[in-house]
Amino acid sequence: MRKIDTRTIPVNRAPERVGRTESWSVGPVAATPYAWPYDGRVDTRHLAVICIDWQVDFCGQGGYVDRMGYDIGLTRSGLPATAMLLEHARATGMTVIHTREGHAPDLGDLPANKRWRSAQIGAEIGSVGPRGRILVRGEPGWEIVPEVAPAPGEFVVDKPGKGAFYATNLDLLLRTNQITHLLLTGITTDVCVHTTMREANDRGYECLVLSDCTGATDPSNHDAALHMVTMQGGVFGAVAKAADVIAATSGGEQQ
């Protein structure tokens, strides 16, 4: 059995901050359907970027999504804007948290219906593919792609399901580090990103999903998922682009 390397997953301290964090803040962001955040501005020390499942299995050649026959160009489309946002986040003191979906090597945490469904579409979870065993922790396909790889001191949360709060310590990490507001990036918009946003909203976090930092296997699903967020005055939060967040950041060297 392959030993999983957990050296890049700090769980007992806050991420290292880069830049002058004392005076940076974000808001109001030009977002839809309301100027984000609802409370006007947020200190970057209380703001986290959640990078959801930017893994080879979801946006790399030979990975899970590629094996299912979908266009990985669509799931990779949000990488450039996410890389730009991460550079900005790290320079202004935001917390950065990465998630990886995957299952234990013995597949003991893989629900039978999830395994069955993946087998029907030709990419059974746990089977061997070009990037190792599909969606299994420790395999090459489970790793985060280099364009948005975690920097030293950033949290990595491993999850067995679609939502990043289910069966993980994400809520504890956020509350321990006094995070109240979230910027969501990742794949796919309509599945793991949307599920995580809904979970976060129910827990009281103020959420902003970034349309150019996300992607789906079907463009219409991507658009529909973003549209759902805007209903009822922003039922799950709001929608903007990475450049809108950067434009709404002030403080630090700008003072």
Secondary structure as UniProt FT lines:
FT   TURN            7..8
FT   TURN            22..23
FT   STRAND          25..26
FT   TURN            38..39
FT   STRAND          42..43
FT   HELIX           44..46
FT   STRAND          47..52
FT   HELIX           56..59
FT   TURN            61..62
FT   HELIX           64..68
FT   HELIX           72..75
FT   TURN            76..78
FT   HELIX           79..91
FT   TURN            92..93
FT   STRAND          95..101
FT   TURN            105..106
FT   TURN            108..109
FT   HELIX           112..120
FT   TURN            121..122
FT   TURN            125..126
FT   STRAND          128..129
FT   TURN            130..131
FT   STRAND          132..133
FT   TURN            134..135
FT   TURN            137..138
FT   HELIX           140..142
FT   HELIX           146..148
FT   TURN            152..153
FT   STRAND          155..159
FT   TURN            166..167
FT   HELIX           170..176
FT   TURN            177..178
FT   STRAND          181..187
FT   HELIX           189..193
FT   HELIX           194..202
FT   TURN            203..204
FT   STRAND          206..215
FT   HELIX           219..230
FT   HELIX           231..233
FT   STRAND          238..240
FT   HELIX           242..247
FT   STRAND          249..250
FT   HELIX           252..254
//
